[in-house]
Amino acid sequence: MPGEQGKTVTHGLILRDTDTKETDKILTVLTAEMGKISVIARGARRKNSRLAAACQLFAWSEMTLYRRGNWYYLDAAEPEELFSGLQKDLVRFALAAYLAELTEFVAGEETEAGELLRLLLNGLYALGNLGRDPALVKPAFTFRLLALAGFEPLCDGCAVCGAETARDPVLDAVQGVVHCRKCGEGSGEKLPLSAACVTALEHILHGPSRRLYSFTLGPEDLELLDRAAEGFAAAQLERSFRTLGYYKAILI
């Protein structure tokens, strides 16, 4: 919201931080009201800087900003959540970085992003504070994020033959629909699912956001759901993500 003397006070989450000059940082920040913005934090890398804590990756802070030209500048910041649990576990930290990169890609610049921000905050909290299984958080977050970004897959029965329940279900990564395996003619990557996966996917897409991670799947079904989430994201967003490769390399 507007502050004094042309300054703006808002809450923001650091999606990415980049060192610049001798002591400055360029921050990619996600806010509810202004969406994704770029912020210059002068002196943030200086020893004993009052901005240092609020300028680290995943920091959630109240920020006072002012604008010059196309850039926002960080005038003051008060950290409210640093998700310190992520710093203690490399796997969780790497996955959090992937979730942040996905969110950064779909978020619009200076466009309202309240739902995206809440989803990412809850995902980071689930990983860093609640100790949720990364293997479950990853596909659930991915599918919910894609749905919010306008890429929601249709999973209510078979999209081809109209059966209420798809038999031996697969997800068409390009068309974004679930159908029976035998109905899957034509081009496009077909990602195998199971009946349990489809039930979980319906929960992820249509269940209450506060219970997004409140489901269980066996290891094999969870692996199917994760592969489907990755394949669907790659097909719909038409790009790869550096942080995903890093996360996978750690798991090997």
Backbone torsions as a table, in degrees:
resi	resn	phi	psi	omega
1	MET	NA	156.0	-178.0
2	PRO	-63.3	140.7	177.7
3	GLY	-114.6	-159.1	-178.4
4	GLU	-79.6	149.9	172.3
5	GLN	52.4	43.7	175.5
6	GLY	76.8	9.5	-179.9
7	LYS	-91.8	153.9	179.8
8	THR	-119.5	132.9	177.1
9	VAL	-109.5	125.6	-178.1
10	THR	-149.7	169.7	171.1
11	HIS	-103.2	138.2	-178.1
12	GLY	-142.8	151.6	177.6
13	LEU	-114.8	130.5	-178.5
14	ILE	-79.0	115.5	177.4
15	LEU	-89.5	-31.5	-177.6
16	ARG	-158.3	142.1	175.3
17	ASP	-129.3	136.8	-176.5
18	THR	-129.5	127.9	177.5
19	ASP	-70.4	140.1	176.8
20	THR	-147.4	149.7	-176.0
21	LYS	53.7	-154.4	-174.4
22	GLU	-84.8	-38.0	-173.0
23	THR	-134.1	5.1	-175.1
24	ASP	-96.1	167.5	172.7
25	LYS	-134.6	148.7	167.7
26	ILE	-107.2	122.0	-176.0
27	LEU	-107.9	136.6	167.3
28	THR	-98.6	117.0	-170.1
29	VAL	-119.6	137.0	174.9
30	LEU	-106.2	124.9	178.0
31	THR	-123.2	160.6	179.1
32	ALA	-72.2	-45.3	-172.4
33	GLU	-81.6	-39.9	-173.2
34	MET	-104.5	0.4	-178.9
35	GLY	68.4	-138.2	-177.9
36	LYS	-89.1	126.5	179.6
37	ILE	-134.8	156.4	175.4
38	SER	-102.7	133.0	-174.3
39	VAL	-130.5	131.2	173.7
40	ILE	-94.0	125.5	178.2
41	ALA	-110.4	97.9	-177.8
42	ARG	-72.7	130.3	177.6
43	GLY	75.0	10.5	-175.5
44	ALA	-65.1	-24.0	180.0
45	ARG	-95.3	1.2	179.0
46	ARG	-72.8	141.8	179.9
47	LYS	-56.8	132.9	179.7
48	ASN	66.1	22.9	177.3
49	SER	-64.1	138.0	179.0
50	ARG	-72.0	-11.3	-179.1
51	LEU	-99.0	-9.8	-168.9
52	ALA	-55.8	-49.3	-175.0
53	ALA	-62.4	-39.8	-176.6
54	ALA	-77.7	-7.3	-176.0
55	CYS	-106.7	10.5	177.5
56	GLN	-90.4	158.3	-177.5
57	LEU	-55.8	134.7	178.3
58	PHE	75.1	4.6	177.7
59	ALA	-67.9	134.6	176.9
60	TRP	-112.2	117.2	-169.9
61	SER	-141.7	158.7	165.4
62	GLU	-84.5	125.3	-174.1
63	MET	-120.3	139.6	170.8
64	THR	-107.7	120.1	-173.5
65	LEU	-120.7	153.2	166.5
66	TYR	-134.4	157.3	-172.7
67	ARG	-118.6	138.2	172.9
68	ARG	-134.7	115.8	-177.6
69	GLY	63.1	-127.8	-178.7
70	ASN	-90.9	2.7	-173.8
71	TRP	-114.9	144.5	166.1
72	TYR	-95.2	147.6	176.7
73	TYR	-121.7	141.1	-178.8
74	LEU	-87.0	116.3	-179.6
75	ASP	-91.9	-39.5	178.9
76	ALA	-157.8	156.5	179.5
77	ALA	-155.0	141.3	178.0
78	GLU	-125.0	106.2	-178.9
79	PRO	-63.2	139.4	177.0
80	GLU	-117.4	-25.7	177.0
81	GLU	-154.1	125.8	-179.0
82	LEU	-110.0	-1.1	-179.9
83	PHE	48.1	54.2	-175.1
84	SER	-61.8	-24.3	178.7
85	GLY	-62.3	-27.2	178.7
86	LEU	-69.8	-30.1	-177.8
87	GLN	-71.9	-16.0	-175.2
88	LYS	-97.0	-4.0	-176.0
89	ASP	-138.4	111.5	-174.1
90	LEU	-63.4	-37.4	179.4
91	VAL	-63.5	-47.1	-179.5
92	ARG	-66.7	-38.2	178.2
93	PHE	-63.1	-44.8	-179.1
94	ALA	-64.3	-41.1	178.5
95	LEU	-66.3	-40.5	177.8
96	ALA	-59.5	-39.0	178.3
97	ALA	-63.6	-37.6	177.6
98	TYR	-66.9	-43.3	178.4
99	LEU	-61.2	-39.5	179.3
100	ALA	-67.0	-40.1	-179.9
101	GLU	-67.1	-40.7	175.5
102	LEU	-58.7	-46.7	-178.5
103	THR	-64.5	-41.8	178.9
104	GLU	-59.5	-38.3	-177.1
105	PHE	-67.2	-39.9	-175.1
106	VAL	-89.0	-17.4	-178.0
107	ALA	-74.3	139.2	177.7
108	GLY	-85.2	152.1	178.1
109	GLU	-77.6	126.5	178.1
110	GLU	52.4	42.3	177.0
111	THR	-127.8	137.7	-177.2
112	GLU	-46.8	132.1	-174.6
113	ALA	-141.6	36.3	-176.5
114	GLY	-59.6	-43.7	-178.3
115	GLU	-68.5	-41.2	177.4
116	LEU	-62.4	-42.5	-179.6
117	LEU	-63.6	-44.9	179.0
118	ARG	-62.7	-40.5	179.2
119	LEU	-61.2	-46.3	-178.5
120	LEU	-68.6	-42.1	177.4
121	LEU	-59.1	-44.4	179.3
122	ASN	-65.9	-36.3	177.5
123	GLY	-65.0	-44.3	177.8
124	LEU	-64.7	-38.4	178.7
125	TYR	-66.1	-41.0	178.9
126	ALA	-62.4	-39.6	-179.8
127	LEU	-75.8	-48.9	-170.7
128	GLY	-88.5	-26.8	-174.5
129	ASN	-111.9	-35.6	-176.9
130	LEU	-96.3	-13.7	178.8
131	GLY	71.3	28.5	178.3
132	ARG	-64.0	151.7	-179.0
133	ASP	-64.2	119.9	178.6
134	PRO	-56.2	-33.7	-178.9
135	ALA	-65.8	-23.2	176.9
136	LEU	-91.8	-40.4	-178.5
137	VAL	-61.6	-40.7	-173.5
138	LYS	-59.5	-55.7	-179.8
139	PRO	-69.1	-35.2	-179.7
140	ALA	-64.2	-46.5	178.2
141	PHE	-61.7	-45.0	-175.8
142	THR	-60.3	-49.5	-178.8
143	PHE	-65.4	-39.7	-179.4
144	ARG	-68.1	-40.0	178.7
145	LEU	-62.2	-45.9	179.9
146	LEU	-62.1	-38.0	177.7
147	ALA	-62.8	-43.7	179.1
148	LEU	-65.0	-29.8	-178.7
149	ALA	-85.3	1.4	177.1
150	GLY	98.4	13.8	-178.6
151	PHE	-118.2	39.6	-177.0
152	GLU	-69.5	124.9	176.8
153	PRO	-75.3	150.0	177.1
154	LEU	-92.9	118.9	-174.8
155	CYS	-126.0	14.6	-178.5
156	ASP	-89.3	86.3	-179.5
157	GLY	80.9	-167.8	179.7
158	CYS	-88.5	123.9	-178.6
159	ALA	-74.7	-10.0	-177.6
160	VAL	-100.5	-57.6	-176.4
161	CYS	-92.6	-11.9	177.4
162	GLY	85.5	4.4	178.1
163	ALA	-59.2	140.4	-178.8
164	GLU	-62.8	-32.1	177.7
165	THR	-126.3	121.0	-179.9
166	ALA	-68.2	132.3	178.8
167	ARG	-88.2	130.7	-176.9
168	ASP	48.9	61.3	-166.6
169	PRO	-66.4	148.5	172.3
170	VAL	-135.9	154.7	175.6
171	LEU	-105.8	122.5	174.5
172	ASP	-79.3	110.3	-172.8
173	ALA	-66.5	-29.8	-178.1
174	VAL	-84.7	-48.0	-178.9
175	GLN	-77.2	-23.1	178.3
176	GLY	73.0	38.8	179.0
177	VAL	-135.4	154.4	173.0
178	VAL	-98.0	138.2	175.7
179	HIS	-150.4	169.2	175.6
180	CYS	-63.0	147.0	-179.8
181	ARG	-58.5	-41.3	-177.1
182	LYS	-69.9	-16.3	179.2
183	CYS	-89.1	-2.2	-171.6
184	GLY	-83.6	66.7	175.6
185	GLU	-89.7	160.9	175.9
186	GLY	94.0	-175.3	-176.4
187	SER	-82.8	172.8	178.3
188	GLY	108.0	145.2	-179.7
189	GLU	-73.4	130.6	178.8
190	LYS	-104.9	120.1	-175.6
191	LEU	-105.5	114.2	-176.1
192	PRO	-65.9	141.2	175.2
193	LEU	-126.6	-171.5	172.0
194	SER	-137.1	170.1	178.4
195	ALA	-59.3	-39.5	179.2
196	ALA	-65.4	-37.5	177.9
197	CYS	-62.8	-43.2	-179.4
198	VAL	-63.3	-41.8	177.2
199	THR	-61.2	-44.4	178.1
200	ALA	-63.3	-39.9	-179.6
201	LEU	-64.3	-39.7	177.1
202	GLU	-62.4	-39.4	176.9
203	HIS	-64.0	-45.4	-178.3
204	ILE	-60.4	-43.3	-174.7
205	LEU	-79.2	-33.3	-170.3
206	HIS	-121.9	-7.5	179.7
207	GLY	-76.8	167.7	178.7
208	PRO	-63.5	140.5	-175.6
209	SER	-60.3	-32.4	-178.0
210	ARG	-70.4	-14.1	179.7
211	ARG	-116.0	25.5	-176.0
212	LEU	-55.9	-40.1	-175.5
213	TYR	-99.0	14.8	-178.3
214	SER	-94.2	63.5	172.7
215	PHE	-148.1	163.7	-179.9
216	THR	-129.7	145.7	174.2
217	LEU	-142.4	148.5	173.7
218	GLY	-68.1	163.8	-177.0
219	PRO	-54.5	-42.8	-178.2
220	GLU	-67.4	-43.2	178.7
221	ASP	-66.6	-38.1	179.7
222	LEU	-64.9	-36.9	177.3
223	GLU	-67.0	-40.0	176.2
224	LEU	-61.2	-44.7	-178.6
225	LEU	-64.1	-39.6	-179.5
226	ASP	-66.5	-43.4	178.2
227	ARG	-63.1	-38.4	179.0
228	ALA	-65.9	-40.8	179.3
229	ALA	-63.3	-44.8	178.9
230	GLU	-63.1	-47.6	-178.5
231	GLY	-64.7	-39.4	-179.9
232	PHE	-66.8	-42.5	178.6
233	ALA	-62.5	-43.8	-178.9
234	ALA	-63.3	-40.9	-178.6
235	ALA	-71.2	-41.0	-176.1
236	GLN	-78.4	-37.8	-177.1
237	LEU	-91.4	-14.6	175.2
238	GLU	55.4	46.4	175.3
239	ARG	-163.8	164.0	174.8
240	SER	-104.2	168.5	-177.1
241	PHE	-129.1	124.3	-177.3
242	ARG	-57.8	-41.2	-176.6
243	THR	-68.1	-25.8	177.1
244	LEU	-67.6	-42.1	176.3
245	GLY	-61.7	-38.6	179.1
246	TYR	-66.2	-43.9	179.7
247	TYR	-60.1	-44.9	-178.9
248	LYS	-66.6	-36.4	179.6
249	ALA	-63.8	-34.3	179.0
250	ILE	-68.6	-34.2	-177.0
251	LEU	-73.1	-20.3	-176.7
252	ILE	-68.4	NA	NA
